[in-house]
Amino acid sequence: MIDSGQAALLGTVAAPFLGALIVIALRNHPNARETSSFIVGIATFLLAVYNVPAVFKGQSVTVALALMSSHPQLQLSLWADGLGLLFAGLASFLWIITTVYSAGYMRGLKEHALTRYFACFSLVIGATMGVSLAQNLLTLFIFYEILTISTYPLVIHKETEEAFRAGRKYLIYTLGGGAAILVGTLALLAAGGGNSITFVAGGNQTLGSIPLEFARVAFVLLFVGFGVKAALVPEHGWLPSAMVAPTPVSGLLHAVAVVKAGVFGLLRILLFLYGPTLLTSIGMQDLVVGVAVITILVGSLFALVQDNFKLRLAYSTISQLSYIVLAAGVLTPLALGNTAVGVSAAIIAAAFLIVAHAFGKLTMFFVAGAVNVETGKSNVSELDGIGQNARRNDRILPRYIEYGWTPSHGRLHRKMVSFDSFLERRFLVDSTRSSLLRGSEPSLFPPNQSASFPSTLRWNN
């Protein structure tokens, strides 16, 4: 018999999948179809946050989905922890907002195959909930691959040759990454058994007993595999191509689910599987920090030269999400320690940036889509002078979030990552801090552009 917390955990994952079936059943009733998607989104969010009080009290909430009789230690299971509930709550909340936006956007453009669109959207969120709440690497992998497949119809939604080409590229990259994750998982299972792939805050101690060679090989495979969806350089090529998808899908890819799922997977292996002590012992910490810094630089530089709305935002996402990886990478055993606090500034910064980037990036994609629909313009260079009568806060809110200016919370995570890297005394991080951790995110509307919302989009008092 399961208790209410376990039921909420199951419901968080099951509700979006049930929502996809409801959307299909209501395919001939557009209003009911989209209303049901909205209602299921609210239900998913409420279920996702149900266990927050219990987790704050230090209680453990887990539920098994399937057991293997031949390998009792190997099971598919869900659990509620702080990081997982943060990601699940964030993604489900933004799903509600994106559903409302999608209904107007897709209908306004008279898009086709809306039943497929909303059904796949529900499947993506369901898979994201599974990724968020997975208790071990095998469970995470299964939902991670469901996420890959269910996103494909959204990427090719327009069904043009360019869309199909982007879809093929997306599948080649992400399925290849999934194969690397599977091989890495099997390597850990072969060396340490079922317990070696269970997530434990601070790192799974079982991995400390396996040969270092196995640990290194498995880590590289997992890092490369999750790095595909996280768009780490040089595995980022699929993301700009996928911007051919409708704007709500682009927001889904960047802010809500897909790319964030890759970063979330990296946080799981860095902080909950290997842990900072083992990560340092096997010599992989420098790899993580180096790749993150290179990605920040490359993404920022490419973003600066993009004129297209969505391409600029795509490359800035590549840059910004690597701050999360950097925050996890600079974490040291001293920073985590066996103290009463047990959490470093880097962990808090990584979690904080997940939220800051999600709201800021989704806002900017919605702005880009609205401007494109109302004016037909898709390049930043075309925007000079439009919307002069728009309200001032409509123009500057996305900038505040993405640039990280006070009073937005985007600035705080940069200070926290900077502080942790100072404690690390890493020359690579410290030497690039001043140039990378301040204002590297190119805004949709740079300071020398006077563009803003067109007047037809402003909110009337």
Secondary structure as GFF3:
##gff-version 3
##sequence-region A 1 461
A	DSSP	alpha_helix	4	25	.	.	.	ID=ss1
A	DSSP	alpha_helix	30	49	.	.	.	ID=ss2
A	DSSP	alpha_helix	52	56	.	.	.	ID=ss3
A	DSSP	beta_strand	61	68	.	.	.	ID=ss4
A	DSSP	beta_strand	71	80	.	.	.	ID=ss5
A	DSSP	alpha_helix	82	108	.	.	.	ID=ss6
A	DSSP	alpha_helix	114	133	.	.	.	ID=ss7
A	DSSP	alpha_helix	137	155	.	.	.	ID=ss8
A	DSSP	alpha_helix	161	192	.	.	.	ID=ss9
A	DSSP	three_ten_helix	194	197	.	.	.	ID=ss10
A	DSSP	three_ten_helix	205	209	.	.	.	ID=ss11
A	DSSP	alpha_helix	212	229	.	.	.	ID=ss12
A	DSSP	alpha_helix	238	241	.	.	.	ID=ss13
A	DSSP	three_ten_helix	242	244	.	.	.	ID=ss14
A	DSSP	alpha_helix	247	251	.	.	.	ID=ss15
A	DSSP	pi_helix	252	256	.	.	.	ID=ss16
A	DSSP	alpha_helix	258	267	.	.	.	ID=ss17
A	DSSP	pi_helix	268	274	.	.	.	ID=ss18
A	DSSP	alpha_helix	275	281	.	.	.	ID=ss19
A	DSSP	alpha_helix	285	304	.	.	.	ID=ss20
A	DSSP	alpha_helix	309	329	.	.	.	ID=ss21
A	DSSP	alpha_helix	333	336	.	.	.	ID=ss22
A	DSSP	alpha_helix	345	375	.	.	.	ID=ss23
A	DSSP	three_ten_helix	380	382	.	.	.	ID=ss24
A	DSSP	alpha_helix	392	403	.	.	.	ID=ss25
A	DSSP	alpha_helix	410	424	.	.	.	ID=ss26
A	DSSP	alpha_helix	427	436	.	.	.	ID=ss27
A	DSSP	three_ten_helix	455	457	.	.	.	ID=ss28
###
